[in-house]
């Protein structure tokens, strides 16, 4: 039944991509943070991937038609160098992979998984080319930002309904792996995000974004998109933006995600420097930004004080979820700690990388005994993006990746000077890169943003003679 449902969704996605490519792109953006819509058959299949696959396939078929060929992809040589190194080195490493017993079926054995992960990398990166080929315009790119915020709001609304039912009945209506279990995936048990504190049962909102931390990250990213727009827009609708931002803030708090708080702080800190570095006009004064921050701080402080006055230990709860969670290993998490331990003992592998999707084969013996309870015999990768890149393609690949992304941002900055309506892309770009390097789980969002940036940069590159790109909204 699960396979039939997935096939039906794929057929719908193909029809949408063939008749309304722009709507298909916006659907991909909307579904990017919906990590709870997944089925695990040895390889995890997300709703986002189905729509992206349909869009990719239809676009390739359309590009073969006479009189139509895709627009050049900006900085394709730089991105291609990064991908070529990672793929070639991973293929070389396949001949030397260590033996390991990994649960989850034949698709997760060493060599098979390596091949699949190389394909998944190319598939994940495909929006960089797709959005350029579709010749998206400035208003299309702006719509992508709006639709991502709408996606966050919808996830939050579903999350509040989830919490209302959960607290009323004591049963979580949207458990973390509910959709995968329903579709007959490999994970045949449900998990609920909850913890106890001061004899209170605290339920963590996760909605359809997967785990609570994934929902918290998605909501924080939507907040940061709003901030990027508010920084650079000439006449933003301040009250509406503030209302949506505050709703997302309260909803993110309901996930009790420590990482989401850290990501919002870091993401906010890089937006202004990125705009200044690339000479993108910031429309808000320092005084107005400081005043807005002060109002939010006062509002949060009053809410905390009101909760404490009613006997709700909010301060203690915040301390338990943040400061008290930092142990002797600092903020380094389970899988990252094992991978770091391996690379520390084998520094040469940190230079060249262990191969795409292969870090767990080397780092498994370095897992702490406490983590073996749930991680032994499983496939895992670094949770931070920077460590995942270093562990898979080494410092060499990591440097190539940063060089490509840096040059892409300079190209977008030139495009912004011609079209000031794209100014929000620069602080958004810095935000998504920073968050991705800190949390590799937002790969969907990062590569979609990279595609938006490439489309903006490609708009300033003339099409090749004799080639006429099809507008994003045109039918096949």
N, C-alpha and C positions, 0 to 999 in steps of 0.2 A: 504494500500500500504506500509506503514511504517513497519508493522509487517512482510510482505512478504520479504522486503529488508533485515530486520534484520535476518530473518530465513535463507535467502540465504547466508548471510555473515557467519552465524554460521555453515552452512553445509560446506562451503569452509574451515573454520577454523578447523572443525573436520577432513576433508580430509588431510589438511596440518599437523595437529598434529599426525595423524595416519601414514603418510608416511615419514614425515621429522620433527621429534620432535625438532631438533636443530633450524631449520628455524622457527618453531612455537614459540620457546622461544625468538629468535631475533625479531620476529614480535611483540611480547608482549612488549619487551623493546622499540622498535621503536614507538609503539602506546601509550606508557605510558603518554607522555605529550600532547597527542592530545585530550584534554578535550572538544574541540568543536565538535567532532564526537560523538554526544549524542542524545538520544531521551528520552523525559520525559513522562512516562505513569503513574505518581504517584510514580514510582521508576525510577530513571535515569539509562539508559542503555548506556554504552560507548562501542566503538569499541574495546578498550583494554580488557574490561570484556568479550566480546564474544570470543576472541581468548584465553584468560586465562581459561574460562569455558571449551572450547573445549579441551585444553591441559590437564586440570585437569581430565575431564571425560575419555579421551582416556588413560591417564596414569593409572588411577585406573583400568580400564578394562584390560589393559596390565598386570598390577601387579597380576591379578587373574589367569593368564595363568600358567600352570605347568612349573616349572623350572625357573621361573622369579619372583623375589620379590625385592621391593625397598631397596636401601641402607639405613642404619640407618641415622637419621637426628641428626646432632650434636646439643647438648644442648637442645634437645627436651623436657626434663623434666622441664627445667627452663622456656621455652616458654609456655609449657603446664600449668604450675602453674599460670602464668599470665592470660592466657586465661580462665582457670577453675575458677579463682576468679571472673573475669569480668562477665562471663556468669552466674555463680551461683548467684552472687549478683544482677544482672539485672533481673533474674527470680524472685527472692524474692521481688524486688522492684515493679514488675508488679502488685502485689496485692494492691499497695498503690499509684498508679499513679493519679495525680490530673486530673480533667476533664478540657478539653480545646477544643475550636472550632478551628480546623486547616483546612485550605483550601488545595485542592489537591486531594480529593477523599478518598475512604475508606482505601486505603493502607497507608494513613498517620494518621489514628486515633491512639490513644495512644498505646494500646496493640499490634495491628497489626504491627505498625512501630517498636516497641521494638523487636518483634520476627524477623522481616525482618533485622533489624540492627545487631542482633546477628549473623544471617546467613551471612550478608555482611562482618562482621568482620572476621569470619572464612574464607570466600572466599578471602578477601583481603590479609590475612596472608598466604594463601596456597602456594605462590611461595617459601616460606621458606622450605617447604617439597618437592615441585615439583622439584626444581632445584637440590636437593640432590638425589632424586629418579632417575633422568635422568642421573646421573653419568657424569655431565659436566666436561670436562677437562680444563686445564689451558688456552689453546687457545680459548676454547668456552667462558670462563669468560672474557678474554680480548676482544673478539669480541662484547660482550655485551656493554662494554664501548665505543667501536668505533661506534656501531650502534646508541647509544644514541646521540652521537655528530652529526652523520649524520642526525638523526631525527631533531635535533635543527637547522641544516643548512637548511634542506628542509622547515621547518616551517618558517624560516627567509626569504627564497626566496619567498615563497607564500605571506608572509607579505609585502615584498617590492612591489610585483605585486599588492597587495591590495591597498597600499598607492598610487601607481602611478595612478590606475584607479579612486580612491577616489578623489584625488586632481584634476584630469583631468575632472571628470564628476560631482563632488559634491555628488555622491552617493556611499555609502559603499557596495562593492560587497560581503563582508563576514561579515555580522552582527553577533553579539555574539551568538544569539540563532537561527541562520539561519537554521542549519541542523535539530535541534529539530522541528522547525516549518514545515520544508519541509516534515519530516517524520510523521507529525500529532501528535506530542507530546502535552502535556498539556499546554506548554508555547506557545501561539499563537500570540506572538508579537515579534518584532525584536528590538534589542538594538544596539547602535553604541557607540564606545568609542571615545568621542570627548569632547573638552572643548575650551572655548574662553580665549584668553590672549592678552592684548594690541591691541584690535580690530583685532586680528588674529584668524582664525579658526585652531585649532591644532587637527589633527587627530591622534589617537593612534592605532598603529599596534596591531592586535590581532590574525591574521592568523586563523588557525584552532585549536588554543590552548585554546579556550574559551575566557575569559576576557583578556584585555591587561596585567594585573598583572600576570596572569597565563603564558602567553607567555614570559614575562620578566623573571619570575622565571625559566622557562624551559631553556631559553637561558643562564641564569646565571649558572644553574647547568651544562650545557654542557661546559661552560668556566671552571668551577671548576674541571670537569673531566679531561680536557686537562691539567690544572695546576697540578693535582695529578700525572698524567703520566709524565709530564715534570720534576717533582721533583725527581722521583724515577727511570726513565728509564736510562739505561747506555748510549745509543746513540740515543736520540730522534731526529726526523727530525724537527729541530728547526724552519726553515723558514716556512715550511708548517704548523706546529702547530701555529706559530705566526699569519700567515695569516688568518687561520680559527678562531682563538681566537679574532682577531681584527674585523672580519666580524660579529661574534656573539656579540661583545661589541657594535658596532654601531647599530646593529639590536635591541639589548636590550634597548639602549637609545631611539629608536623610539617608544617603548611602553610607555615611560614616567612613568614608574612604580617606585615609591619611595621605595616600599618594595623590589624590585629586587636589587636596589643599596645596601640597608642595608644587604640583604642576601648574596650578593657577598662579602661584606666587612667581615662579620662575618664568612662566610664559608672559606674565604682565611686565616683568622687569626687562625683557628683551625687546618689547615692541617699540618703545621710544628710541633707544639706541639704534635699532635697525633703520627706522625712518630717518634719523639724523645722519647716519653713516651714508645712506644712499640718496640723501638730499630730497626726500619726499616731504612735501609740506605737511606740517602738523597744524591743524586748524584750531585746536584748543590751546588756550594759554595755560601756563603752569599754575596760575591761581585757580582757574576753573577746574583743572584736574585735581588739584589739592583739595578744593572745596568738595568735589564729588566724593573723593576718597574719605574725607572727614565725615560727610553725612552717612556714608555706608558704615564707617567704623562706629559712629555714635548709635546708629540703628541696631547694629549687631550687639553692641554693648548693652543697650536698653533691653533687648530681647533676652540676653543672658542674665541680666540682673532680675528681670521679671520671672524667669524660670527658677533662679536660685531662691527668690522670695517665696515661691510656691513650693519649695522643698525639692525641686528637681536639681540634682547635683551636676549641672551642666559643665562647670569648670573641671570637676574631677573626671567627668566622662571625656572631656577634651584632652586632659592630661594623659588619661589611660590610652587613648587612641593615637597619641602623638609621642610626647616625650618618653613616657614609660615603655613604649614599644621598642625603643632604641636600646639594643643590648651591646655586648662587647664587640660585635661585628658591625656596629653602626647601623646604617639603613640598608645594608646589602642583604638581598633576599636569598632564599634557599638555592635555586639553580645557579644564580649569579655567583654565589659564594663557591660552589663546586667548580664552576668554569674558571673563575679567577684563581682558585687553588691550583688547578691543572696548569694554566698558562704561566703561573709564577714559577712552577717547577720546570716548565718547558718553554722558555722565552722565545726560542726560534719559531715555534708554532704561532706565537702571537704576531710575528712579523708577516708570515705568509698565510696563516689561517688554517683551519681544520677541514674546510670543505663546507659547502652549503648544506645545512640540515644535519651535520654530522657531529656537532659538539658533544652531544650526550654520550656518544660511543666512547669518548675519551675521558669525559668528566664524571661519569657515573661512579667510578671507584672513590671519588672525592666527596661524595654526598655525606653530609653529617648524619650520624645514626638516627637522630630524631626525624630527619626527612625521609629516611628509607622506608618508613611506615607507608607512605603514599607514593614515593617516587621511584622505588626500586623496580627495575625492569620496565620502566616507562620511557617514552620519548620526551625529551625536554630541550628547550633552548633558553638562552639568556632572556630575562624579562626586560632589561634595559636595551634600548636600540644600539647604543654605542658599543656595548659589550657583545651583542649579537653580531654586529658587523665585524668587529675585531676577531671574534672567535671563529667566524666562518670564512672571511676573506682577508683577515689580518690587517695590520696597520697599512699595508700597501693598498688593499682595496678600500679601506676606510679613508685614506688620503685621496684616492681617486673619486670616491663618492662626494667628499666635501668640496673638492675642486670643481666638480660638475655643478653642484648645487650653488656654490658661491658665484660662479660665472653666470648661471641662470638668473640669479637675483639681480646682477648688474644689468643683464639684458632686459629684465622686466622693468628696472628703474628707468631705462631709456624709453620703454614703451609708455610708462606713466607720464613722462614729460610731454608726450604727444596726446595722451588721453588721461587727464587728471582723475577721471572717474574710476580708474583702476588703482588709485593710490593706496587703498586698503590692503592690496595684495602684498605689499612689502612687510608691514608689521605682521600680517597673517602668516607670511612665509617664514619669518623668524620664529614665530610662535610654534608653528607645526613642526619645524625642524627640531626645536628645543624639546618639545614634548615627545617627539618620536625618539630622539636619542635617549630620553629618560624612560620611555615606556614603549617597547616595540609592539605592543598589542594594538596600536593605532595605525597599523600598516595600511589599512583601507583608506583612512582619511589622509594620511601623508601622501600616498601616491596619487590620490585624486587631486590634492592641492598642487603637487608637482606637475600634474597634467594641466591644471588651470594656469599655472605660471608659464609653462611651455607654450600653451595656446596664446597667452598674452604676448610672450616674446616673439612667437612666430608671426603674429599679426604685422610686425614691422619688417618682416622678411618678404620681399616680392615673390609671388608664385613663379615657378619655372615657365618658360615660354611654352605655349601650347597646352597648358594644364589649367583646368578650370575646376577648383574645388567646389563641392556641393555645399550650400549653406546648411547649418545645423538643423533647421526645421524642414528641409525639403524632403519629399518622399523619394524612395528609390526609383 
